[in-house]
C-alpha cells in the first residue's frame, strides 16, 4: 500500500501528521459544502450533572479542598508564563519561552485557539478580573483579524512581531514566495484550525459582549474544504480512486488556491476530532466524517481494502456495528475495535503513537465523558489507566504521562512521546504505531488532562513530579515542559500549547467543567452531543 508524503506542518502537529499519513493511504481532491440542515434534538445530559461535569465516569474520589487549593496556586503560577508570552504589538501568543531568555517569536492557529481558552480559564478561576479577560481576548482578536487568512482559516506559521506569514520558524517571510507552492506558506491545517475555532466558540460564550468581534472571525470559516466528499463504497476505501483511498474522511489540511493535502486524518481517536466536532456543528461537514473515520484500523471488508495487520495489536478485537446517521438517514458499518492491555482484561482505544494529548485534549473542551459514556468518554478514562499502568509497572518510572512535548534537555527540541508499548512482544503493543514514539520523557500537561477521569491518581502524579524533580517547577511560570524520569534531566522550556492545556484542565477540575460548559452552551456543540451519545464501543 502507498504511504503518502508528509506535508510540512508545525512542530507540535508532527504527531498528528504521523497519525494521518502513516495509515498507508493517500488523498486526493475534495470540496463541497454540506447543506445546512436543522440540528436534530441532542440527547439529554446524564442525570445528576451537567455537560461540564465529569463525576459519572470516575470511580475515584473527587479532589479535596486542599488539593484544589494546590492546583489553584499552580494555575496562578502558570498564569505568570502568559504575562510574558504575548507580543505587545500584535497581541499574539508566542509559541514558547525558554530555555533561559530564548523566546519563540512565532505562533500558529492552534496556539491562538488554546491561548484564548487559557485566558477564559484564568477568568473562570478568578486569577484575572473580567475587564482584563475581555481586554486580553479582544486585543488578540484584533491582532488575528489583521492576519493573512483563507476560507476564514489561519496559515501554518506567523511571525509574532510583524504578523506576517512565514515558511517556518526563523525562515523566510512568505511574501518572498512569488510562485504558490504546497508548503507552509499556503497550508491550512485542519486540526490547528479546529483548535483555533474552538477557542473562538468558547470565548463567545464566556464573553458574550465580544460576540460581534468573534462572529466576524467565525463567519467566513468553511470546514467543508477539509472534507473528502468523493464517492464512498461498502469497502474501507474506494479502489476506483487512484491510490485506493478512503473517502468520507477529513483531509489533514488544505493548500490555499491549490486543493487538499495528500492525506487524511484517518484515525478518529486523536485531537483532529476537534475539527470534526466543529465542522459538523457548523453544518459544514456531514455526519459521514464521524462514521467513516476509523476507531482502530479496521479489518478488510473487501479484498481491495488495505491490510492493517501491521498495527500494534492484531487481530483487532471488536465487531462491526451499524449506525444510522441522524441527519442523512444513511446507514454506516463501523468497526468498533479495541486493544487489550497484555496480561489483563483492560480494554482501551489506542491512539496512533500512544501520546496522551492525542486522546484527552479534546475532552477538555467537548464533554466527552458525559455525552459519550459508552464511547469516547470511556476511552478517555482507559487511556489514563493504560498510561499510568505502563509507565509505573512496566517501565518502572516513578511518574507517568507521556505525550508529545519538548525534549528533556535545553536544546529547545520537540519530541513525539507516548505509552507505545515497546516493552511488550510484537502484536501486543499499546499504540497503532509503537515505533513512532519514544518512551523516555514525561510531560506535566499529560496528567493535568486526566484530572477529570482519574482525579486522585493524576493529582498524586502532579505532586510527585514536583517532589522528585524540584527543578521542573518555578513560580514565574509553573511547570517546565519535560523530564526524563530515569535520569532526572529537565527541559527548561514552556510551550503556550502545553501551558494552556494545564490552565484548561485546572479550570475544568476546580470549576465543575467550566470550560466544557462554555463549549456546551454554544449552538455549534449540538453535533458533538448528538454523535457522542449515539455510539457504543466494545470497551468493557
C-alpha positions as CSV (number, residue, x, y, z in Angstrom):
1,X,0.0,0.0,0.0
2,X,1.1,3.5,-0.6
3,X,2.4,5.8,2.2
4,X,1.9,9.4,1.3
5,X,4.5,12.1,1.7
6,X,4.0,14.2,4.8
7,X,3.1,17.8,4.3
8,X,5.3,20.3,6.1
9,X,3.5,21.0,9.3
10,X,4.0,22.7,12.7
11,X,6.4,21.3,15.3
12,X,3.5,20.3,17.6
13,X,1.4,18.9,14.7
14,X,4.1,16.4,13.8
15,X,2.3,13.8,15.9
16,X,-0.9,14.5,14.1
17,X,0.8,14.2,10.7
18,X,2.3,10.9,11.6
19,X,-1.1,9.7,12.7
20,X,-2.7,10.8,9.5
21,X,-0.2,9.8,6.9
22,X,1.3,6.5,8.2
23,X,-2.1,4.8,7.9
24,X,-0.8,3.9,4.5
25,X,-3.3,5.8,2.4
26,X,-3.1,8.8,0.1
27,X,-5.6,11.5,-0.5
28,X,-6.9,13.5,-3.4
29,X,-9.2,16.4,-4.1
30,X,-12.3,17.4,-2.2
31,X,-14.6,20.3,-1.8
32,X,-18.2,20.5,-1.3
33,X,-20.2,22.3,1.4
34,X,-22.7,20.4,3.4
35,X,-26.1,21.9,3.1
36,X,-27.2,23.4,6.3
37,X,-30.0,21.4,7.9
38,X,-31.9,21.7,11.2
39,X,-30.0,20.2,14.1
40,X,-31.6,17.1,15.5
41,X,-32.5,17.3,19.1
42,X,-29.5,16.4,21.2
43,X,-29.6,13.6,23.7
44,X,-30.2,14.7,27.3
45,X,-27.3,15.0,29.6
46,X,-26.8,12.1,32.0
47,X,-28.8,12.6,35.2
48,X,-27.0,14.1,38.1
49,X,-24.7,16.6,36.4
50,X,-24.5,19.0,33.5
51,X,-22.3,18.7,30.4
52,X,-19.3,20.3,32.1
53,X,-19.1,17.8,35.0
54,X,-17.2,14.6,35.0
55,X,-18.4,12.8,38.1
56,X,-20.1,10.0,36.3
57,X,-17.0,8.5,34.7
58,X,-14.5,8.1,37.5
59,X,-14.6,5.7,40.4
60,X,-12.0,7.8,42.3
61,X,-12.9,10.2,45.0
62,X,-13.1,13.9,43.9
63,X,-10.4,16.3,44.7
64,X,-10.3,17.6,48.2
65,X,-10.4,21.3,49.2
66,X,-6.6,21.3,50.0
67,X,-5.8,19.6,46.6
68,X,-7.9,22.2,44.8
69,X,-6.1,25.0,46.6
70,X,-2.8,23.5,45.5
71,X,-4.0,23.3,41.9
72,X,-5.3,26.9,42.0
73,X,-1.8,28.0,43.1
74,X,-0.3,26.1,40.1
75,X,-2.7,27.9,37.8
76,X,-1.7,31.3,39.3
77,X,2.0,30.4,38.8
78,X,1.3,29.2,35.3
79,X,-0.5,32.4,34.5
80,X,2.8,34.2,35.1
81,X,4.0,32.5,31.9
82,X,1.2,34.1,29.9
83,X,2.1,37.5,31.3
84,X,5.4,37.2,29.4
85,X,4.3,35.3,26.4
86,X,2.2,37.8,24.4
87,X,3.7,40.1,21.9
88,X,3.0,43.7,23.0
89,X,2.4,44.9,19.4
90,X,0.4,42.2,17.7
91,X,-1.0,40.7,20.9
92,X,-0.3,37.2,19.5
93,X,0.9,34.4,21.8
94,X,4.5,33.3,21.3
95,X,4.9,29.6,20.7
96,X,7.4,29.1,23.5
97,X,9.6,30.6,26.1
98,X,13.0,29.2,27.2
99,X,15.4,27.8,27.9
100,X,16.7,30.9,29.7
101,X,16.0,34.1,27.7
102,X,15.0,32.3,24.5
103,X,11.7,33.5,23.0
104,X,9.9,31.6,20.3
105,X,8.6,34.6,18.3
106,X,6.2,32.7,16.1
107,X,2.7,31.3,16.5
108,X,0.1,29.1,14.9
109,X,-3.7,28.7,14.7
110,X,-3.6,26.1,17.4
111,X,-1.5,28.3,19.7
112,X,-4.0,31.2,19.3
113,X,-7.0,29.0,19.9
114,X,-5.7,27.4,23.1
115,X,-4.4,30.8,24.3
116,X,-7.9,32.2,24.1
117,X,-9.1,29.2,26.2
118,X,-6.3,29.8,28.7
119,X,-7.4,33.4,29.2
120,X,-11.0,32.3,29.7
121,X,-9.8,29.7,32.2
122,X,-7.9,32.4,34.1
123,X,-11.1,34.4,34.2
124,X,-13.2,31.4,35.4
125,X,-10.7,30.8,38.2
126,X,-10.7,34.4,39.3
127,X,-7.0,34.8,38.6
128,X,-7.8,37.8,36.4
129,X,-10.9,40.1,36.6
130,X,-13.4,40.2,33.8
131,X,-12.3,43.6,32.3
132,X,-8.7,42.2,31.9
133,X,-10.0,38.9,30.5
134,X,-12.1,40.9,28.0
135,X,-9.3,43.3,27.1
136,X,-6.7,40.4,26.6
137,X,-9.0,38.5,24.3
138,X,-10.3,41.5,22.4
139,X,-6.7,42.7,21.7
140,X,-5.7,39.2,20.4
141,X,-8.8,39.0,18.2
142,X,-7.9,42.4,16.8
143,X,-4.4,41.1,16.0
144,X,-5.8,37.9,14.5
145,X,-8.2,39.9,12.3
146,X,-5.2,41.6,10.6
147,X,-3.5,38.2,9.8
148,X,-3.5,36.8,6.3
149,X,-6.1,34.1,6.1
150,X,-8.0,31.9,3.6
151,X,-11.5,30.4,3.9
152,X,-11.6,32.0,7.4
153,X,-8.7,29.9,8.5
154,X,-5.1,30.7,9.6
155,X,-1.9,29.6,7.9
156,X,0.7,27.5,9.5
157,X,3.2,30.0,11.0
158,X,3.1,33.7,11.7
159,X,5.9,36.0,13.0
160,X,4.5,37.3,16.3
161,X,6.4,40.6,15.9
162,X,5.0,41.5,12.4
163,X,2.0,39.2,12.0
164,X,3.4,38.1,8.6
165,X,3.1,34.5,7.5
166,X,6.5,32.7,7.5
167,X,7.5,29.4,5.9
168,X,8.9,28.0,9.2
169,X,10.1,29.4,12.5
170,X,13.1,31.6,11.7
171,X,12.6,31.1,7.9
172,X,11.7,33.5,5.1
173,X,8.7,35.7,5.1
174,X,6.1,34.2,2.8
175,X,5.9,37.5,0.8
176,X,9.2,36.4,-0.8
177,X,7.5,33.3,-2.3
178,X,6.1,34.6,-5.6
179,X,5.0,31.2,-7.0
180,X,2.5,29.3,-5.0
181,X,3.9,26.0,-3.6
182,X,2.5,23.3,-1.4
183,X,4.3,24.4,1.7
184,X,3.6,26.2,4.9
185,X,3.1,29.5,3.1
186,X,-0.2,28.1,1.7
187,X,-1.1,25.4,4.2
188,X,-4.3,25.5,6.3
189,X,-4.1,22.7,8.9
190,X,-7.5,21.1,9.8
191,X,-6.5,20.2,13.3
192,X,-4.8,23.5,14.2
193,X,-7.7,25.5,12.8
194,X,-10.1,23.2,14.7
195,X,-8.4,24.4,17.9
196,X,-8.5,28.0,16.7
197,X,-12.2,27.7,16.1
198,X,-12.8,26.0,19.5
199,X,-11.1,29.0,21.2
200,X,-13.5,31.3,19.4
201,X,-16.6,29.3,20.3
202,X,-15.5,29.1,24.0
203,X,-14.7,32.9,24.1
204,X,-18.0,34.0,22.6
205,X,-19.9,32.1,25.3
206,X,-17.7,33.2,28.1
207,X,-17.7,36.8,27.0
208,X,-20.9,37.5,25.0
209,X,-20.0,41.2,24.9
210,X,-17.3,40.2,22.4
211,X,-19.7,38.2,20.2
212,X,-19.7,40.7,17.3
213,X,-15.9,40.6,17.1
214,X,-15.8,36.9,17.4
215,X,-18.6,36.2,15.0
216,X,-16.8,38.2,12.3
217,X,-13.9,35.7,12.5
218,X,-16.2,32.6,12.6
219,X,-18.5,33.7,9.7
220,X,-16.0,33.1,6.8
221,X,-14.9,29.7,8.2
222,X,-15.6,26.9,5.7
223,X,-14.8,23.5,7.2
224,X,-16.1,21.8,4.1
225,X,-12.7,22.4,2.4
226,X,-11.3,19.7,4.7
227,X,-13.9,17.1,3.9
228,X,-13.4,14.4,1.3
229,X,-16.7,14.2,-0.5
230,X,-15.7,11.7,-3.2
231,X,-17.8,8.6,-3.8
232,X,-17.9,6.1,-0.9
233,X,-18.2,2.4,-1.2
234,X,-19.1,-0.5,1.1
235,X,-15.4,-1.1,1.5
236,X,-13.0,0.7,3.8
237,X,-11.5,2.5,0.8
238,X,-12.5,3.3,-2.8
239,X,-10.4,1.1,-5.2
240,X,-11.7,3.2,-8.1
241,X,-9.7,6.2,-6.9
242,X,-6.0,6.3,-7.6
243,X,-4.2,5.1,-4.5
244,X,-7.2,3.2,-3.2
245,X,-8.0,6.0,-0.8
246,X,-10.5,6.3,2.0
247,X,-13.4,8.7,1.3
248,X,-15.8,10.5,3.7
249,X,-12.9,11.3,6.0
250,X,-11.3,14.6,6.8
251,X,-8.2,15.7,5.0
252,X,-5.3,16.8,7.2
253,X,-5.3,20.2,5.6
254,X,-5.8,22.3,2.5
255,X,-3.4,24.3,0.4
256,X,-4.9,27.7,-0.4
257,X,-5.8,28.1,-4.1
258,X,-4.4,24.6,-4.8
259,X,-6.5,22.0,-3.1
260,X,-6.5,19.4,-0.3
261,X,-3.4,18.0,1.4
262,X,-2.4,14.5,0.3
263,X,-3.5,12.6,3.4
264,X,-6.5,12.1,5.7
265,X,-6.9,12.3,9.5
266,X,-7.9,8.7,9.2
267,X,-7.9,7.6,12.9
268,X,-10.5,9.5,14.9
269,X,-9.0,9.0,18.4
270,X,-6.6,11.9,18.2
271,X,-7.1,15.6,18.6
272,X,-8.0,16.3,15.0
273,X,-11.5,15.2,16.1
274,X,-12.0,18.7,17.4
275,X,-12.2,19.9,13.8
276,X,-14.8,17.2,13.1
277,X,-17.0,18.3,16.1
278,X,-16.9,21.9,14.9
279,X,-17.2,21.2,11.2
280,X,-20.3,19.1,11.8
281,X,-21.6,21.6,14.4
282,X,-21.4,24.4,11.9
283,X,-23.2,22.2,9.3
284,X,-20.2,22.3,7.0
285,X,-19.3,18.6,7.3
286,X,-21.9,15.7,7.1
287,X,-22.1,13.0,9.7
288,X,-20.3,10.7,7.3
289,X,-17.0,12.1,8.6
290,X,-17.8,10.7,12.0
291,X,-18.7,7.2,10.9
292,X,-16.2,6.8,8.1
293,X,-13.2,7.7,10.2
294,X,-11.6,4.7,11.9
295,X,-11.6,3.9,15.7
296,X,-8.9,1.2,15.3
297,X,-7.6,0.4,11.9
298,X,-10.3,-2.0,10.6
299,X,-10.1,-5.5,9.2
300,X,-10.8,-5.8,5.5
301,X,-14.4,-5.6,4.3
302,X,-13.4,-6.1,0.7
303,X,-10.4,-7.8,-0.9
304,X,-9.2,-4.5,-2.2
305,X,-9.0,-2.9,1.3
306,X,-5.6,-2.2,2.8
307,X,-4.2,-4.9,5.1
308,X,-3.7,-3.2,8.5
309,X,-2.2,-6.3,10.2
310,X,1.0,-4.3,10.8
311,X,-0.6,-2.2,13.6
312,X,0.2,-2.6,17.2
313,X,-2.2,-5.4,18.0
314,X,-3.6,-7.9,15.5
315,X,-6.1,-9.3,15.1
316,X,-8.0,-6.4,16.5
317,X,-10.8,-7.4,18.9
318,X,-14.2,-5.9,18.2
319,X,-17.1,-6.1,15.9
320,X,-18.9,-4.3,13.1
321,X,-21.8,-2.2,14.2
322,X,-24.4,-0.4,12.1
323,X,-25.3,3.2,12.8
324,X,-28.0,5.3,11.1
325,X,-26.9,8.9,10.7
326,X,-29.4,11.2,12.4
327,X,-29.1,13.9,9.6
328,X,-29.0,11.9,6.4
329,X,-30.6,8.6,7.4
330,X,-27.7,6.8,5.8
331,X,-26.5,3.5,7.4
332,X,-22.8,3.1,8.2
333,X,-20.9,0.0,9.0
334,X,-18.4,1.0,11.7
335,X,-15.7,-1.2,13.1
336,X,-15.8,-0.8,16.8
337,X,-12.5,-2.3,17.7
338,X,-10.2,-2.1,20.8
339,X,-6.9,-3.2,22.1
340,X,-6.3,-5.1,25.3
341,X,-3.6,-4.4,27.8
342,X,-1.3,-7.5,27.8
343,X,-2.0,-10.0,30.6
344,X,-5.2,-8.2,31.7
345,X,-8.8,-7.7,30.7
346,X,-8.3,-3.9,30.4
347,X,-9.6,-2.9,27.0
348,X,-8.9,0.5,25.5
349,X,-8.9,2.6,22.3
350,X,-5.4,3.2,21.1
351,X,-4.0,6.4,19.7
352,X,-1.5,6.4,16.9
353,X,1.6,6.9,18.9
354,X,0.3,6.4,22.5
355,X,0.5,10.1,23.3
356,X,-1.7,11.5,26.0
357,X,-3.0,14.7,24.4
358,X,-3.9,12.8,21.2
359,X,-6.6,11.1,23.3
360,X,-7.5,13.5,26.1
361,X,-7.1,17.1,24.9
362,X,-10.5,17.2,23.0
363,X,-12.1,16.2,26.3
364,X,-11.0,19.5,27.9
365,X,-13.4,21.3,25.6
366,X,-16.0,18.8,24.5
367,X,-17.8,17.0,27.4
368,X,-16.9,13.5,26.1
369,X,-17.1,11.9,29.5
370,X,-20.7,13.0,30.0
371,X,-22.0,12.9,26.4
372,X,-20.2,9.8,25.3
373,X,-20.2,7.5,28.3
374,X,-20.4,4.3,26.2
375,X,-17.8,5.5,23.7
376,X,-15.2,8.2,23.7
377,X,-15.8,9.2,27.3
378,X,-14.9,5.7,28.4
379,X,-12.0,5.6,26.0
380,X,-10.6,8.7,27.7
381,X,-10.7,7.0,31.1
382,X,-9.0,3.9,29.8
383,X,-6.2,6.0,28.2
384,X,-5.3,7.4,31.6
385,X,-5.3,3.9,33.2
386,X,-3.1,2.5,30.4
387,X,-0.6,5.3,30.7
388,X,-0.3,5.0,34.4
389,X,-0.1,1.2,34.4
390,X,2.5,1.1,31.6
391,X,4.8,3.8,32.9
392,X,4.9,2.7,36.6
393,X,4.5,-1.1,36.3
394,X,6.3,-2.0,33.1
395,X,8.8,0.9,32.6
396,X,9.4,1.2,36.3
397,X,9.1,5.0,36.3
398,X,8.1,6.8,39.5
399,X,5.8,9.2,37.4
400,X,3.7,8.8,34.3
401,X,2.2,10.8,31.5
402,X,3.9,10.6,28.1
403,X,2.8,12.9,25.4
404,X,4.4,15.0,22.6
405,X,6.4,17.7,24.3
406,X,9.8,19.5,24.5
407,X,12.8,17.2,24.9
408,X,14.1,16.7,28.4
409,X,17.1,18.9,27.9
410,X,17.9,22.5,27.0
411,X,18.4,22.1,23.3
412,X,14.9,23.6,22.7
413,X,13.9,20.5,20.7
414,X,10.5,18.8,20.4
415,X,9.8,15.1,20.5
416,X,7.0,12.6,20.0
417,X,6.5,10.6,23.2
418,X,3.8,8.1,24.2
419,X,3.0,4.9,26.0
420,X,3.5,2.9,22.9
421,X,4.1,-0.5,24.5
422,X,7.6,-1.1,23.1
423,X,8.4,-3.3,26.1
424,X,5.8,-5.8,25.0
425,X,6.2,-8.5,22.4
426,X,5.2,-7.9,18.8
427,X,1.4,-7.9,18.4
428,X,0.8,-6.8,22.0
429,X,1.8,-3.1,21.7
430,X,-0.3,-0.3,23.1
431,X,-0.2,2.1,20.1
432,X,-1.2,1.7,16.5
433,X,2.4,2.6,15.6
434,X,4.6,1.6,18.5
435,X,7.8,2.6,16.8
436,X,6.6,6.1,16.2
437,X,7.1,7.4,19.7
438,X,9.8,7.5,22.3
439,X,9.1,6.4,25.9
440,X,11.8,8.2,27.9
441,X,10.1,11.6,28.6
442,X,7.2,12.5,30.9
443,X,5.4,15.9,30.5
444,X,3.3,17.5,33.2
445,X,0.5,18.5,30.8
446,X,-0.4,14.8,30.4
447,X,-1.5,14.2,33.9
448,X,-3.3,17.6,34.1
449,X,-5.5,16.5,31.2
450,X,-6.6,13.4,33.2
451,X,-7.7,15.2,36.3
452,X,-11.3,14.8,35.3
453,X,-11.1,11.0,34.8
454,X,-8.5,9.9,37.4
455,X,-8.5,12.8,39.8
456,X,-6.7,11.3,42.7
457,X,-4.0,9.4,40.7
458,X,-3.5,12.5,38.5
459,X,-3.1,14.8,41.4
460,X,-0.7,12.4,43.1
461,X,1.4,12.3,40.0
462,X,1.5,16.0,39.6
463,X,2.6,16.3,43.2
464,X,5.3,13.6,42.7
465,X,6.7,15.4,39.7
466,X,7.4,18.4,41.9
467,X,8.8,16.5,44.8
468,X,11.0,14.1,42.8
469,X,12.2,16.7,40.3
470,X,12.0,20.1,42.1
471,X,13.7,21.9,39.1
472,X,10.7,21.2,36.9
473,X,8.7,24.0,38.6
474,X,9.1,27.6,39.3
475,X,6.7,30.3,40.4
476,X,7.4,32.5,37.5
477,X,5.6,30.2,35.0
478,X,4.7,26.9,36.6
479,X,5.9,23.6,35.2
480,X,8.6,23.3,32.7
481,X,7.7,21.1,29.8
482,X,9.6,17.8,30.1
483,X,11.6,15.5,32.4
484,X,13.4,12.2,31.8
485,X,12.1,10.2,34.7
486,X,15.1,7.9,34.8
487,X,17.9,10.5,34.6
488,X,16.1,13.5,36.1
489,X,17.1,15.7,33.1
490,X,14.7,18.6,32.6
491,X,13.8,20.6,29.5
492,X,13.6,24.2,30.8
493,X,11.1,25.3,28.1
494,X,7.4,26.2,28.3
495,X,5.1,25.9,25.3
496,X,1.9,28.0,25.0
497,X,0.1,24.9,23.9
498,X,1.1,22.8,26.9
499,X,0.7,25.6,29.4
500,X,-2.7,26.3,28.0
501,X,-3.6,22.6,28.5
502,X,-2.7,23.0,32.2
503,X,-4.8,26.1,32.6
504,X,-7.8,24.5,30.8
505,X,-7.5,21.3,32.9
506,X,-7.4,23.2,36.2
507,X,-10.3,25.3,35.2
508,X,-12.4,22.2,34.5
509,X,-11.2,20.4,37.6
510,X,-11.9,23.3,40.0
511,X,-14.9,24.9,38.4
512,X,-17.0,21.8,37.6
513,X,-16.1,21.7,34.0
514,X,-16.5,25.4,33.3
515,X,-14.6,25.3,30.0
516,X,-16.6,22.4,28.7
517,X,-19.8,24.2,29.7
518,X,-18.8,27.2,27.6
519,X,-18.5,24.9,24.6
520,X,-21.7,23.1,25.5
521,X,-23.5,26.4,25.6
522,X,-22.6,27.2,22.0
523,X,-25.1,26.3,19.3
524,X,-22.3,24.5,17.4
525,X,-22.0,21.9,20.2
526,X,-25.1,20.1,19.0
527,X,-23.2,17.7,16.7
528,X,-20.7,16.6,19.4
529,X,-23.6,15.9,21.8
530,X,-25.6,14.1,19.2
531,X,-22.9,11.9,17.8
532,X,-21.1,11.1,21.1
533,X,-24.4,9.9,22.7
534,X,-25.2,7.6,19.8
535,X,-22.0,5.5,19.9
536,X,-21.4,2.3,21.9
537,X,-17.9,0.9,21.7
538,X,-16.8,-2.6,22.6
539,X,-14.8,-1.4,25.6
540,X,-15.8,-3.5,28.7
